[in-house]
Amino acid sequence: MSSLIQEAFNELYPEKRLKYSVSLKYSRKFKPYNANVKLHGSNLMFNLSKEWKKISNEIQIGLIQELLIKILKDRRKTMNMELYNLFMKNVHLAVPKTKTDENLEEAFDRVNDVYFNGMLDKPNLQWGNASTSKLGSYEYGSDTITISTIFKNAENELLDYVMYHEMLHKKFKFQSKNGRSLHHSSEFRKMEAKFPNRDFIEKEISLLARRHRLKAGMDIFNF
């Protein structure tokens, strides 16, 4: 598989020689379509989730090139990288929807009807842990919205606001610019600001998170 890395490097840097020892491994430890690269001395180690094995070499090369320019701090662009980005923006269409929750579905439907004209297709929906720092997330590869459990008994408008933020990530995906992936574009921020009472809701969410942090601290010392 190191030939994929060599091909990716040659396309990015036809004027240079690959001076690193390279390796590529597919792992079951990653979430679908995740990947990373590590540089230790002169060793470049690429780790891809097992799902990448069945994807075309052209798209895998684009992924490897994206990882290369990040670790080498470059801003080059290739056709393969464009193919990779296009793939990641559409992979949700093929992802099976197996995770759901009644409360999260209701929140998704409320937000979808009001802000997306009911047109956003429903992703996997799941509760995460009781995080007070990472309130929600959207995974492109698994098409999954995850919400912190601190919102399980919260007012609907607080849950809906966090759901709305993650649904915006699903709608806008990301933009690739100068070797970077932008997840909060100006268009994203403009639409996010349309949520009513946004400033008040963010204060209420901060208070909710603070209460959960205090409760967690009390639980630790509750013998």
GUNU-855765 format. One record per residue (C-alpha): x, y, z; residue number from 1. Coordinates in steps of 0.001 Angstrom, whole numbers, plus 500000, padded with zeros to 6 digits. Example, Ala and Ser with C-alpha at 12.3 -4.5 7.8 and 13.67 -1.06 7.14 Angstrom:
2
<pt x="512300" y="495500" z="507800" seq="1"/>
<pt x="513670" y="498940" z="507140" seq="2"/>
//
This chain:
223
<pt x="500000" y="500000" z="500000" seq="1"/>
<pt x="502999" y="502324" z="500253" seq="2"/>
<pt x="502671" y="502698" z="496466" seq="3"/>
<pt x="499530" y="504795" z="497081" seq="4"/>
<pt x="501560" y="507134" z="499284" seq="5"/>
<pt x="504329" y="507340" z="496684" seq="6"/>
<pt x="501798" y="508125" z="493945" seq="7"/>
<pt x="500103" y="510733" z="496116" seq="8"/>
<pt x="503432" y="512383" z="496934" seq="9"/>
<pt x="504642" y="512362" z="493310" seq="10"/>
<pt x="501477" y="514098" z="492135" seq="11"/>
<pt x="501787" y="516749" z="494838" seq="12"/>
<pt x="505544" y="517229" z="494516" seq="13"/>
<pt x="506771" y="516089" z="491081" seq="14"/>
<pt x="509942" y="518094" z="491618" seq="15"/>
<pt x="510857" y="516379" z="494899" seq="16"/>
<pt x="511951" y="512959" z="496113" seq="17"/>
<pt x="510065" y="511256" z="498936" seq="18"/>
<pt x="512613" y="511273" z="501760" seq="19"/>
<pt x="510428" y="509560" z="504352" seq="20"/>
<pt x="509911" y="505925" z="505214" seq="21"/>
<pt x="506176" y="505400" z="504824" seq="22"/>
<pt x="503526" y="502947" z="505965" seq="23"/>
<pt x="499779" y="502639" z="505507" seq="24"/>
<pt x="497470" y="500639" z="507785" seq="25"/>
<pt x="493703" y="500132" z="507841" seq="26"/>
<pt x="492271" y="500052" z="511349" seq="27"/>
<pt x="488992" y="498977" z="512931" seq="28"/>
<pt x="489623" y="501399" z="515797" seq="29"/>
<pt x="488561" y="504462" z="513804" seq="30"/>
<pt x="485062" y="505706" z="513150" seq="31"/>
<pt x="483931" y="505221" z="509521" seq="32"/>
<pt x="486067" y="507099" z="507004" seq="33"/>
<pt x="488335" y="508661" z="509624" seq="34"/>
<pt x="492094" y="508781" z="509136" seq="35"/>
<pt x="495263" y="510349" z="510487" seq="36"/>
<pt x="498957" y="510647" z="509758" seq="37"/>
<pt x="501873" y="510714" z="512207" seq="38"/>
<pt x="505425" y="511867" z="511599" seq="39"/>
<pt x="508118" y="510413" z="513839" seq="40"/>
<pt x="511588" y="511404" z="512735" seq="41"/>
<pt x="511754" y="510286" z="509109" seq="42"/>
<pt x="508783" y="507919" z="509367" seq="43"/>
<pt x="505378" y="508864" z="507952" seq="44"/>
<pt x="502618" y="506565" z="509194" seq="45"/>
<pt x="499149" y="506777" z="507635" seq="46"/>
<pt x="496247" y="505159" z="509479" seq="47"/>
<pt x="492874" y="504816" z="507756" seq="48"/>
<pt x="489614" y="503299" z="508943" seq="49"/>
<pt x="488818" y="499891" z="507465" seq="50"/>
<pt x="486030" y="501384" z="505295" seq="51"/>
<pt x="488637" y="503009" z="503054" seq="52"/>
<pt x="489764" y="499603" z="501753" seq="53"/>
<pt x="486776" y="499356" z="499407" seq="54"/>
<pt x="487080" y="502928" z="498098" seq="55"/>
<pt x="488829" y="503667" z="494787" seq="56"/>
<pt x="492557" y="504395" z="494746" seq="57"/>
<pt x="491910" y="507844" z="493250" seq="58"/>
<pt x="489883" y="508936" z="496282" seq="59"/>
<pt x="492298" y="507317" z="498742" seq="60"/>
<pt x="495144" y="509190" z="497069" seq="61"/>
<pt x="493186" y="512415" z="497564" seq="62"/>
<pt x="492811" y="511587" z="501267" seq="63"/>
<pt x="496529" y="510851" z="501606" seq="64"/>
<pt x="497326" y="514134" z="499869" seq="65"/>
<pt x="495034" y="516018" z="502274" seq="66"/>
<pt x="496913" y="514448" z="505173" seq="67"/>
<pt x="500277" y="515195" z="503568" seq="68"/>
<pt x="499659" y="518908" z="503088" seq="69"/>
<pt x="498427" y="519218" z="506666" seq="70"/>
<pt x="501482" y="517621" z="508212" seq="71"/>
<pt x="503868" y="519329" z="505766" seq="72"/>
<pt x="502006" y="522646" z="506184" seq="73"/>
<pt x="501450" y="523214" z="502492" seq="74"/>
<pt x="498576" y="524642" z="500415" seq="75"/>
<pt x="498615" y="522635" z="497203" seq="76"/>
<pt x="495510" y="521257" z="495501" seq="77"/>
<pt x="494974" y="518319" z="493147" seq="78"/>
<pt x="492088" y="516711" z="491295" seq="79"/>
<pt x="492316" y="513700" z="493612" seq="80"/>
<pt x="491867" y="515970" z="496628" seq="81"/>
<pt x="488761" y="517455" z="495024" seq="82"/>
<pt x="487437" y="513919" z="494431" seq="83"/>
<pt x="488087" y="513076" z="498085" seq="84"/>
<pt x="486251" y="516178" z="499330" seq="85"/>
<pt x="483325" y="515471" z="497016" seq="86"/>
<pt x="483181" y="511901" z="498313" seq="87"/>
<pt x="483160" y="513021" z="501957" seq="88"/>
<pt x="480369" y="515516" z="501297" seq="89"/>
<pt x="478172" y="512777" z="499840" seq="90"/>
<pt x="479145" y="509665" z="501791" seq="91"/>
<pt x="476154" y="510182" z="504114" seq="92"/>
<pt x="473864" y="509054" z="501291" seq="93"/>
<pt x="475198" y="505498" z="501505" seq="94"/>
<pt x="475511" y="505241" z="505290" seq="95"/>
<pt x="472918" y="502930" z="506941" seq="96"/>
<pt x="470664" y="504659" z="509479" seq="97"/>
<pt x="470570" y="502323" z="512482" seq="98"/>
<pt x="470771" y="504646" z="515500" seq="99"/>
<pt x="467860" y="506699" z="516767" seq="100"/>
<pt x="466143" y="508013" z="519889" seq="101"/>
<pt x="462579" y="509255" z="520272" seq="102"/>
<pt x="463480" y="512556" z="521965" seq="103"/>
<pt x="466273" y="513298" z="519523" seq="104"/>
<pt x="464009" y="512453" z="516578" seq="105"/>
<pt x="461399" y="514876" z="517871" seq="106"/>
<pt x="464020" y="517607" z="518227" seq="107"/>
<pt x="465372" y="516901" z="514739" seq="108"/>
<pt x="461876" y="517046" z="513242" seq="109"/>
<pt x="461020" y="520305" z="515026" seq="110"/>
<pt x="464185" y="521998" z="513780" seq="111"/>
<pt x="463930" y="520474" z="510309" seq="112"/>
<pt x="460376" y="521747" z="509821" seq="113"/>
<pt x="461099" y="525295" z="510977" seq="114"/>
<pt x="464568" y="525973" z="509526" seq="115"/>
<pt x="465082" y="523492" z="506676" seq="116"/>
<pt x="461559" y="523190" z="505253" seq="117"/>
<pt x="461645" y="519524" z="506263" seq="118"/>
<pt x="464189" y="518862" z="503508" seq="119"/>
<pt x="467214" y="517701" z="505523" seq="120"/>
<pt x="467415" y="513909" z="505476" seq="121"/>
<pt x="467509" y="512315" z="508923" seq="122"/>
<pt x="470932" y="511050" z="510038" seq="123"/>
<pt x="471795" y="508615" z="512784" seq="124"/>
<pt x="470859" y="510204" z="516113" seq="125"/>
<pt x="472402" y="509228" z="519434" seq="126"/>
<pt x="473152" y="510445" z="522935" seq="127"/>
<pt x="476803" y="510752" z="523862" seq="128"/>
<pt x="478203" y="511098" z="527377" seq="129"/>
<pt x="477471" y="513837" z="529911" seq="130"/>
<pt x="480020" y="516225" z="528436" seq="131"/>
<pt x="479749" y="519897" z="529407" seq="132"/>
<pt x="482402" y="520993" z="526907" seq="133"/>
<pt x="481507" y="519049" z="523754" seq="134"/>
<pt x="477748" y="519574" z="523635" seq="135"/>
<pt x="477197" y="517991" z="520237" seq="136"/>
<pt x="478944" y="516723" z="517144" seq="137"/>
<pt x="478283" y="515648" z="513574" seq="138"/>
<pt x="480321" y="512807" z="512044" seq="139"/>
<pt x="480454" y="512996" z="508239" seq="140"/>
<pt x="481640" y="509431" z="507731" seq="141"/>
<pt x="478890" y="507814" z="509813" seq="142"/>
<pt x="476264" y="510530" z="509199" seq="143"/>
<pt x="475675" y="510726" z="512958" seq="144"/>
<pt x="474582" y="513572" z="515212" seq="145"/>
<pt x="475595" y="512987" z="518835" seq="146"/>
<pt x="474222" y="515130" z="521665" seq="147"/>
<pt x="475485" y="515381" z="525249" seq="148"/>
<pt x="473195" y="513690" z="527776" seq="149"/>
<pt x="473034" y="516886" z="529831" seq="150"/>
<pt x="470186" y="517842" z="527478" seq="151"/>
<pt x="468076" y="514754" z="528192" seq="152"/>
<pt x="465865" y="516621" z="530664" seq="153"/>
<pt x="466516" y="520160" z="529425" seq="154"/>
<pt x="463965" y="522509" z="527902" seq="155"/>
<pt x="463210" y="521826" z="524243" seq="156"/>
<pt x="464669" y="525129" z="523059" seq="157"/>
<pt x="468082" y="524282" z="524541" seq="158"/>
<pt x="468158" y="520842" z="522931" seq="159"/>
<pt x="466810" y="522258" z="519671" seq="160"/>
<pt x="469552" y="524903" z="519560" seq="161"/>
<pt x="472332" y="522320" z="519864" seq="162"/>
<pt x="470543" y="520085" z="517350" seq="163"/>
<pt x="470262" y="523051" z="514976" seq="164"/>
<pt x="474013" y="523693" z="515175" seq="165"/>
<pt x="474821" y="520086" z="514299" seq="166"/>
<pt x="472223" y="520035" z="511514" seq="167"/>
<pt x="473966" y="523065" z="510010" seq="168"/>
<pt x="477173" y="521009" z="509924" seq="169"/>
<pt x="475274" y="518299" z="508050" seq="170"/>
<pt x="473857" y="520854" z="505610" seq="171"/>
<pt x="477044" y="522819" z="504870" seq="172"/>
<pt x="479593" y="520003" z="505416" seq="173"/>
<pt x="482927" y="521820" z="505060" seq="174"/>
<pt x="484899" y="524012" z="502698" seq="175"/>
<pt x="488463" y="523266" z="501648" seq="176"/>
<pt x="490613" y="526364" z="501362" seq="177"/>
<pt x="494397" y="526720" z="501299" seq="178"/>
<pt x="494879" y="523204" z="502581" seq="179"/>
<pt x="492443" y="523652" z="505456" seq="180"/>
<pt x="488909" y="522386" z="506053" seq="181"/>
<pt x="486600" y="525154" z="507247" seq="182"/>
<pt x="483640" y="523892" z="509267" seq="183"/>
<pt x="482193" y="527252" z="510312" seq="184"/>
<pt x="481968" y="529281" z="507131" seq="185"/>
<pt x="480452" y="532766" z="506949" seq="186"/>
<pt x="477321" y="531174" z="505480" seq="187"/>
<pt x="477184" y="528756" z="508424" seq="188"/>
<pt x="477526" y="531614" z="510958" seq="189"/>
<pt x="474901" y="533700" z="509165" seq="190"/>
<pt x="472333" y="530905" z="509300" seq="191"/>
<pt x="473247" y="529982" z="512876" seq="192"/>
<pt x="472430" y="533543" z="513947" seq="193"/>
<pt x="468836" y="533120" z="512721" seq="194"/>
<pt x="467900" y="530988" z="515733" seq="195"/>
<pt x="465580" y="533096" z="517961" seq="196"/>
<pt x="466800" y="534229" z="521410" seq="197"/>
<pt x="470244" y="532875" z="520612" seq="198"/>
<pt x="472105" y="534943" z="523227" seq="199"/>
<pt x="469629" y="534008" z="525970" seq="200"/>
<pt x="469737" y="530313" z="525033" seq="201"/>
<pt x="473544" y="530245" z="525053" seq="202"/>
<pt x="473510" y="531734" z="528577" seq="203"/>
<pt x="470995" y="529100" z="529674" seq="204"/>
<pt x="473173" y="526356" z="528186" seq="205"/>
<pt x="476188" y="527741" z="530075" seq="206"/>
<pt x="474180" y="527625" z="533315" seq="207"/>
<pt x="473023" y="524077" z="532538" seq="208"/>
<pt x="476602" y="522958" z="531902" seq="209"/>
<pt x="477775" y="524636" z="535103" seq="210"/>
<pt x="475096" y="522858" z="537155" seq="211"/>
<pt x="476153" y="519508" z="535709" seq="212"/>
<pt x="479820" y="520211" z="536442" seq="213"/>
<pt x="478969" y="521080" z="540041" seq="214"/>
<pt x="476814" y="517962" z="540404" seq="215"/>
<pt x="479602" y="515800" z="538976" seq="216"/>
<pt x="482011" y="517322" z="541483" seq="217"/>
<pt x="479632" y="516603" z="544343" seq="218"/>
<pt x="479154" y="513013" z="543153" seq="219"/>
<pt x="482916" y="512448" z="543241" seq="220"/>
<pt x="483047" y="513296" z="546957" seq="221"/>
<pt x="479755" y="511634" z="547833" seq="222"/>
<pt x="480907" y="508556" z="549773" seq="223"/>
//
